[in-house]
Amino acid sequence: MVKTITPPLIEEYEINRDTMIIMPLTYGSRIYSQIWELEDEYISPFKPIDIIKKGCISFGSSYEGRKEATKQLTGITHKAPITVDSTNSIYFFPTTSPSNSQCIWISQEHVHLHRREDIAKTQILFNNKRTVTLPVSYNSINNQILRTALLKTTLSRRIENLERKDWYFISGRRNLNASEHTGKYSTEEKEYK
């Protein structure tokens, strides 16, 4: 008899660099989340979209704000990839509309490769060699991976440009200060009444 190990049910979950995929799990009449990390697996009593929203808040923005940023940076409005945390390279993309209860969220950073299983199924191989077959077409997954890469690249370039401007501003100021003519300053104390 083969014994199956059920992942632990956790009340609180915070998306982190090790989070690979968040999948809906039907539990009675409710939708829970099955979460795969690089080395662990969990079940959460919250829907995948709720975990994504909480992750955005944890890293300083609302889900709606992240979605609007994706739209402004890339023009993507439907099935938009989300920057949970750009500093730690945490970008997720949905497999369907996020309002669909069967929407799966995948971390682009952990996808090693993906291949067509059949016309409506795609197998994803993660960097840790774990695989999952999803009921989503290859073209749809491929498109989502490319859209997430576009978001990541566009946001990275924007951040680099801002940092470069800051560096020029700071280093330019320093050079201006060094080239100022220094005169003598009076060090006499005067009594004021």
C-alpha positions in Angstrom: 0.0 0.0 0.0 1.4 3.4 -1.1 1.1 6.1 1.5 0.5 9.6 0.1 1.8 12.6 2.1 -0.6 15.5 2.3 1.1 18.9 2.4 0.5 20.8 5.6 -2.4 23.3 5.8 -1.0 26.7 6.8 -3.1 29.7 7.9 -0.7 32.4 6.7 1.4 32.3 3.6 3.7 35.0 2.2 5.0 34.8 -1.4 8.8 34.6 -1.5 11.7 33.9 -3.9 11.1 30.2 -3.5 7.4 30.2 -4.5 7.1 28.5 -7.9 3.3 28.0 -8.5 0.0 28.7 -6.8 -2.8 26.4 -7.9 -6.5 26.3 -7.0 -7.5 23.3 -5.0 -11.2 22.4 -4.6 -12.0 21.6 -1.0 -15.7 20.9 -0.6 -17.5 24.0 -1.8 -14.4 26.2 -1.3 -11.3 27.0 -3.3 -8.0 26.6 -1.4 -4.5 27.0 -2.8 -1.9 24.4 -3.3 1.5 26.1 -3.2 4.8 24.7 -4.5 8.1 26.1 -3.3 11.5 24.9 -4.4 11.7 22.4 -1.5 8.3 22.5 0.2 4.6 22.2 -0.6 1.7 23.8 1.3 -2.1 24.1 1.3 -3.6 27.4 2.2 -7.3 28.1 2.9 -7.2 31.2 0.7 -7.7 31.4 -3.1 -4.7 31.9 -5.3 -5.7 35.5 -6.2 -5.9 36.3 -2.5 -2.4 35.1 -1.9 -1.2 37.1 -4.9 -3.0 40.2 -3.6 -1.5 39.7 -0.1 2.0 39.3 -1.7 1.6 42.6 -3.5 0.6 44.4 -0.3 3.6 42.8 1.6 6.0 44.3 -0.9 4.4 47.8 -0.8 1.7 48.0 -3.4 -1.9 46.8 -4.0 -2.7 44.2 -6.6 -4.7 46.9 -8.5 -1.6 49.2 -8.4 0.7 46.4 -9.8 -1.9 45.6 -12.5 -2.1 49.3 -13.5 1.7 49.5 -13.6 1.8 46.5 -15.9 -0.7 48.3 -18.2 1.3 51.6 -18.2 4.7 49.9 -18.8 3.7 47.3 -21.4 0.1 48.0 -22.6 -1.0 44.5 -21.3 -4.5 44.6 -19.9 -5.8 41.0 -20.0 -4.2 38.2 -18.0 -1.6 40.7 -17.0 1.6 39.5 -15.3 2.2 41.0 -11.9 5.4 42.3 -10.3 5.0 41.1 -6.7 8.5 42.4 -5.9 11.0 43.6 -8.5 13.9 43.8 -6.1 13.8 40.0 -5.5 12.7 39.2 -9.1 9.3 37.9 -8.1 7.0 38.1 -11.1 3.9 35.9 -11.5 1.6 35.3 -14.5 -1.9 34.0 -14.5 -3.0 31.1 -16.8 -6.5 32.4 -17.3 -8.4 35.5 -16.2 -7.5 36.1 -12.5 -11.3 36.3 -11.8 -11.6 32.7 -12.9 -11.6 30.4 -9.8 -9.4 27.9 -11.8 -6.7 30.5 -12.5 -3.1 29.2 -11.7 -0.3 31.7 -10.9 3.2 30.8 -12.0 6.5 32.4 -11.1 8.3 33.1 -14.4 11.7 33.0 -12.6 11.3 29.3 -11.8 10.2 28.0 -15.2 13.0 26.1 -16.8 11.1 25.0 -19.9 7.6 24.2 -21.1 6.4 21.8 -23.8 3.2 20.9 -25.5 1.5 17.7 -24.1 -1.5 17.9 -26.4 -3.6 20.7 -27.9 -4.9 21.9 -24.6 -2.2 20.8 -22.1 1.3 22.0 -21.4 3.9 20.5 -19.2 6.1 22.9 -17.2 9.5 21.9 -15.9 10.7 24.0 -13.0 14.3 24.8 -12.2 14.2 22.2 -9.4 13.3 19.5 -11.9 9.7 19.2 -10.7 7.0 19.1 -13.4 3.4 19.9 -13.6 0.9 19.4 -16.5 -1.6 22.2 -16.8 -4.9 22.3 -18.7 -3.7 25.3 -20.7 -2.5 25.4 -24.3 1.2 25.7 -25.1 0.6 28.9 -27.0 -1.1 30.5 -24.1 1.7 29.6 -21.6 4.3 30.7 -24.1 2.6 34.0 -24.6 2.3 34.5 -20.8 6.0 33.8 -20.3 7.0 36.2 -23.0 4.6 38.9 -21.6 6.2 38.5 -18.2 9.7 38.8 -19.6 8.6 42.0 -21.4 7.3 43.4 -18.1 10.5 42.4 -16.2 12.8 43.8 -18.9 10.8 47.1 -19.2 10.7 47.6 -15.4 14.4 46.7 -15.0 15.4 49.2 -17.7 13.3 51.9 -16.1 14.8 51.3 -12.7 18.3 51.3 -14.2 17.7 54.6 -16.0 16.4 56.2 -12.8 19.5 55.0 -10.9 21.7 56.3 -13.7 20.1 59.7 -13.5 20.5 59.7 -9.7 24.1 58.8 -10.0 24.8 61.6 -12.6 22.9 64.1 -10.4 24.9 63.1 -7.3 28.3 62.9 -9.0 27.6 66.1 -10.9 26.8 67.9 -7.7 30.0 66.6 -6.2 32.1 68.0 -9.1 30.4 71.3 -8.9 31.2 71.6 -5.2 34.8 70.7 -5.9 35.1 73.4 -8.5 33.7 76.2 -6.4 36.0 79.1 -5.5 36.7 79.0 -1.8 37.1 82.3 -0.1 38.1 83.1 3.4 35.4 82.9 6.0 35.5 85.1 9.0 35.7 83.2 12.2 35.3 86.2 14.5 32.7 85.9 17.1 30.3 88.8 17.2 28.0 89.6 20.0 24.4 90.2 19.0 22.0 92.0 21.1 
